[in-house]
C-alpha cells in the first residue's frame, strides 16, 4: 500500500531540474548556454558572462514574449515561458 504513493513526489521536482539549452546572439555570433529550470536569471547571466566576457550588470537580454522579466535577476527560469532551443538577443 505504501509503495504506490512514493513515486508522486519525484514528478514535481523533475520539471525545475530539467536542462534548458538557449542560444544567445551577441555581436554577430551565437552562443549556446545550458541552464536548469531552477537557475535564476542571475545564474543565466553568469553563464553568458563566461562565454562572452560581458559582465552580468552590462547584459540586457531581449526576448519578445518575456519582456522586462529578464531584468529581475531573482526570477527562476522555470517561472518564465522559456523552452529549450530558444534564441534571444543580448545587448551589452
N, C-alpha and C positions, 0 to 999 in steps of 0.2 A: 504494500500500500504506500509506503514512503518513497519508493523508487519512482513513481510516476510524477511526483511534484519536484524532483531535484533538477530536472533539465530546464525548467522555465526561467530561472534567474539568469542563465547564461545567454539567453536570446536578447535581452535588453542591452547588455554591455557590448555585444559584437558590433553594433551599428556605429558606435562612437569610436571604437578602436580600429575601424576599417581604414586602410591606407587609401589616400586620395592623391592622384598624380595630376598636377597642374602645370600648364605651360604659361610662362610669364614672358611677354615680349617687351624688350627694352633695348634701346639704342640700335635698332635694326637686327637684333639677334633674338632667338628664342631659347629660353632656359627651362629645363624640366625640374620641377620641385615636387618632392614627395613628402606629404604630411599625413597626420592622422586626424580623424574627426574630433578627437578630444584635445587637439592642439588649439591654442588661441591664435588670434590674428598676429599677436606679438611674436609667437614662435614661427609663424609663416614668414614674417618679415626678417627674422634672424636667418632662416634658411635661405631666403632670397639674397640676403647680405653676403652669405658665404659664397654664393655663386657669382654675384655681380660686384661685390665690394662697395655697394651703395648702402650707407648707414640706414637702419630702420627709420630714424626720425626724418630722413630725407625722402623716403619712399612714399609715393602716392599711387595706390593701386586702383585701377579703373576697371569696373565691370558693370555694365548697364543694369542688370537685374538686381544688384545688391545696393547700389548707390553709396551712401556715406557710411554704411555699416562697417566697412573695412577700416574706417578711421578710428573706431573704438577697438583698441588693441586687446581688451579683456574679453571680447566676444569669442566663444568657441566656434570653430569652423563647422561643427555639427549643427549649430543653430542657424547657419546661413544656407541658402539654396545653392550649395556648391556640389558639383558632381565631378567624378574623375574625368580626365581628358578635357577639362575646362581651359579656355585660353583667356588670359587677362593681360592688360597693358599696364606697364609701370612707368611713371614719370619720376625722375629723381636725379 
